[in-house]
Amino acid sequence: MWWCRGGLVRAVIQEGAGTGEFRAIDVKLTALALLGALNWTVVWWRPGQGPPARIADGIADSFLKGLTA
């Protein structure tokens, strides 16, 4: 499936860049970095480091503020 390899994430980033919502960036690199950050949380996150929702919000905030024009 195309979305399993980050295709869906790349498509969303590409669309955002196309509409001007995101700045012009390397779509593939950004998608891989985001997926890497999300996938590695299962390695480093431990109870007591905050609820998963806070971790998700922090990652989303970091990426979205880094992408916005």
C-alpha positions as CSV (number, residue, x, y, z in Angstrom):
1,M,0.0,0.0,0.0
2,W,1.3,3.4,-1.0
3,W,0.6,5.0,2.4
4,C,2.7,2.4,4.3
5,R,5.8,3.9,2.8
6,G,5.0,7.5,3.8
7,G,3.1,8.3,0.6
8,L,0.1,9.7,2.5
9,V,2.4,11.9,4.6
10,R,4.3,13.1,1.6
11,A,1.0,13.9,-0.2
12,V,-0.2,16.0,2.7
13,I,3.1,17.9,2.9
14,Q,3.2,18.4,-0.9
15,E,-0.4,19.7,-0.9
16,G,0.4,22.1,2.0
17,A,3.5,23.4,0.1
18,G,1.4,23.7,-3.1
19,T,-1.2,25.9,-1.4
20,G,1.3,28.0,0.4
21,E,0.3,26.7,3.9
22,F,3.8,25.2,4.2
23,R,7.0,26.8,2.9
24,A,8.9,25.2,0.1
25,I,10.7,22.2,1.5
26,D,12.2,18.8,0.6
27,V,8.9,16.8,0.9
28,K,10.5,13.3,1.0
29,L,13.1,14.3,3.6
30,T,10.5,16.1,5.8
31,A,8.1,13.1,5.6
32,L,10.8,10.7,6.6
33,A,11.9,12.9,9.5
34,L,8.3,13.1,10.8
35,L,7.7,9.4,10.4
36,G,11.1,8.7,12.1
37,A,10.2,11.0,15.0
38,L,6.8,9.3,15.4
39,N,8.0,5.7,15.0
40,W,10.9,6.1,17.5
41,T,8.6,7.3,20.4
42,V,8.0,3.6,21.1
43,V,11.7,3.3,21.8
44,W,12.3,6.3,24.0
45,W,9.0,7.1,25.7
46,R,8.4,5.8,29.2
47,P,5.6,6.4,31.6
48,G,6.4,9.4,33.7
49,Q,7.6,11.4,30.7
50,G,4.2,12.8,30.2
51,P,1.0,11.5,28.6
52,P,1.2,10.3,25.0
53,A,-1.1,13.2,24.0
54,R,1.5,15.8,25.2
55,I,4.2,14.0,23.3
56,A,2.1,14.0,20.1
57,D,1.2,17.6,20.6
58,G,4.9,18.5,21.0
59,I,6.0,16.6,17.9
60,A,3.1,18.1,15.9
61,D,3.9,21.6,17.1
62,S,7.6,21.2,16.3
63,F,7.0,20.1,12.8
64,L,4.1,22.4,12.0
65,K,5.9,25.5,13.2
66,G,8.9,24.5,11.3
67,L,6.9,24.1,8.1
68,T,4.6,27.1,8.1
69,A,5.3,30.0,5.9
